Amino acid sequence: MKRILVLAVLALALPTAVFATSSIEYSNSGGTLTASTTGGLTLSGSDLTVIRSFPGGTPITGANLGSVAFSTGALTSGSLAQGGVFAPGGTFTITGNGMNGAPSGVLFTGTFSGPVTWTLITNADGTHNYTLTGSLTGTTTSGFRTVGTTFQLTVNTGKGFFDDSATVGSGDTNIVVPEPGSLGLLGTGLIGLAGVVRRKLKA
């Protein structure tokens, strides 16, 4: 009876453990953001500069660790010059080149899962910043489907407005994935509990 009580408490604790997550942050800079023929935005030639794992990972840094590239859905409201919203869809890819300790190959591939916001900010000196913000769904290089991924890109167009293209200042992608150890713990615990219950029912 005591063993069943202990297993029941463990089973109640396991659903909390399964929600433990880890995250990876990728930073990029440079490249060109261009208005595409499909009515969306396309990023090309942007260098991956930082790979940082949380919790407790040592950052991998370098001028060129790989690349970040994407295309959004079409513009659904607003304008390229004054800010607006792009439809979900498009593509998003982060690739490592194996330099300075960075992994080699595709690190993340996905798509924008919701509307992508294009916001104009006018600075005190009269220059203009644009931020592109959106949520992504996709798969990491290890095959894990992401739980939540956010992306933000910043572009400065000086005193002019965004027209057809601009150089990218910086970008950040934060990818959250389930912790594999927690998923394994949940599965093992449930199998063990099922075995004990089955033996008791047979008895």
Secondary structure, 3 states (H helix, E strand, C coil): CHHHHHHHHHHHHHHHHCCCEEEEEEEEECCEEEECCCCCEEEEEEEEEEEEEECCCCCEEEEEEEEEEEECCCEEEEECCCEEEECCEEEEEEEEECHHHCCEEEEEEEEECCCEEEEEEECCCCCEEEEEEEEEEEEECCCCECCEEEEEEEEECCCCCCCCEEEEEEEEEEEEEECHHHHHHHHHHHHHHHHHHHHHHHC
